[in-house]
């Protein structure tokens, strides 16, 4: 009876962040355990990406790295499809460089860079209000691969076809770097 009570108490310890409940005792093994909101406010189940390599990028419209949107779009047009996708997550965690609403962000991306890859609703990628997806991306105890810290806008996370974290590329690395292209193509 005592063991059952301990198990029930452990299972009841959970928290809610951005409308998503995650049990602290459950290890989040893959990207497919998460859902997000698209920039249009629609539910987006990341499990729909099974079988694809995924590049997750935290974005901002008023950053020195903002021109990477152009490279990201070129990468997406070249390799995007059945085997690869880019997902942009706008975030205002660094020097107030993404102050806009989702509508403003979407219009900016389309008007200035022709962004056609999926963009999600604005989230927090660090701090007390960090989104559960970014908790998983940055915590080895959750992702099973590595600890990292989101240091600035346009940090890139590489996820394999099984939804496992592979690596991280920091802001200064071009989305079209040899390393990222080799990862996408397997060559």
N, C-alpha and C positions, 0 to 999 in steps of 0.2 A: 504494500500500500504506500509506503514511504517513497519507494522508487517511482511509482506511478505519479505521485504528487510532484516530485522533482521534474519529471518529464513534462507534465502538463504546465508547470510554471515556466519551464524553459521555452516551450512552444508559444506561450502567451506573451513572451517578451518580444515585442516588435515595435516598429516605429513607422510613421507615415511621412513620406517626402514626395512632394509634387503629385500627390494622389496615388502613390504606389506604396503598397505595404510589403516590407521585406522582413522576414523573420531573421533575427540576429544569429540564430543557430543554423540557418541554412546557408551553405556555401553556394554562391552563384557561379556555376561552372562555365556557362557560355553566354555569348551575346544574346542568344535566343531566349533567355530567361527574362528579357526586358521588353517593355513597351515604351513608346514615346508619343508625343503629339507632333503632328506635322506643323509646319509654319502656318497652315490654313486651319489649324485646330482640330484636325481629324486624328483619330487613333491610328498609330502605326506600330504594328507588331513586328519587332525585329526578327522574330522567328520566320518571317516571310523571306528573309535573306539567306536561308539555308542553302548551302552549295555554292555560295559566292564569297569571294574575298571582299572585305569591307575596309574602307579607309574612313575612319571617323576623325573629324576635324572640328575643333572649337574655333568659331569665326568671329570677326568684328569688322564693322564698316569704317571705322576711323582709326585704323592702325597702320603703322609702317609696313606691315605684312599683308594688308588688304589686297594689294595686287596679286597675291597668290590665288585669289578667286579665278583669275584668268588662266593660270596654270592648272588649277583644279578642274576647270571646265574643259580645257584641252585634253587633260588626262582622261576625263570622263567620256568625252566624245571619241577618243581613240580606243579605250579599253572597256568602257562601261557596257553593260548588257547582261547576258546570262551568267557571266563568270566573275564580274567585278562591279562594285558600286561605291560611290562616295556618299557619305552622309554628313551634312553640315549642321553643327549645333551652335547657333549664336549664343554668346555669353558676354556679360558686362562685368567680368571680374577684374579686368586690368585697365586702370586709368580711365574708367568711364568711356571706353572706346566702342561700346555697343549700346548707346542709350535709347535707340529707337524701339518702336513697337514691332510686333511680328509683321504687320502690314508694311510698315516703313522699310524694314529689313528686306523683305521679299521684293519690294519695288526697287530698292537700291541694287540688289544683286542682279535682278533681271535687266534693269536699265543700263547699268555700268559694265556688267560682265557676262550677260546672257546666260546666267546660271540655270542649268536644266537638271542638275543632280538634286536628289531629295534634300530639302532643308527642313529642319525641325523647329519647333517653338524654342524661344530663348530660355536657357536654363542657367544654373550656376555650376561651374566646373571645379570649384574648390571652396573651402571654408565651411562654416557651420550648416549652410543650406545646400551643400553639394548634391547634385542629382545622383540617384542610386546607380545609374549607368556609369558615371564618372567615379563613384566609389569603387565599383568593380574594376574599371580600367586602371585605377591608380593603386590598388591594394593587392599585393601578392597573396595574402590570406584568402582573398575572394576570387581572384582570377587564376591563381595557381602558377603564374609565370614571373611577374616582376612588380616591384614597387616603383612608382614614379610620382612625380609632382607635376601638375600642369603649371608650367612656368610662365607662359604667355599665350597670346592668341595664335592661332594657326599651328598648334601642336597636333601631330597626327598619330593616330593609333592604328596599327595594322592587325586585322582580324582574319584568321584563315577560314576556309570553307566549312569547317565544323563549328565555327563560332568561338574559337579559342584565341585569346590574345597572343600575338606573335612578337610584336616589338613596338617601340615608340620612336617617332622622328620629331625632333624639336623644331621650333618655329623657323629657325634659320635654314633648315634643310628644305630645298625646293620639293614640291609635290612630284616634280618630274626628275628627281635625282636618279642616278643609275641604280642605286640600291632599291628604291621604291619600284621602279620599272621592272627590275629583275625579279622582285618579289611578286609583282602582278603577273608577269609573263612566265615565271618559272625558268627563265633562261639566263 
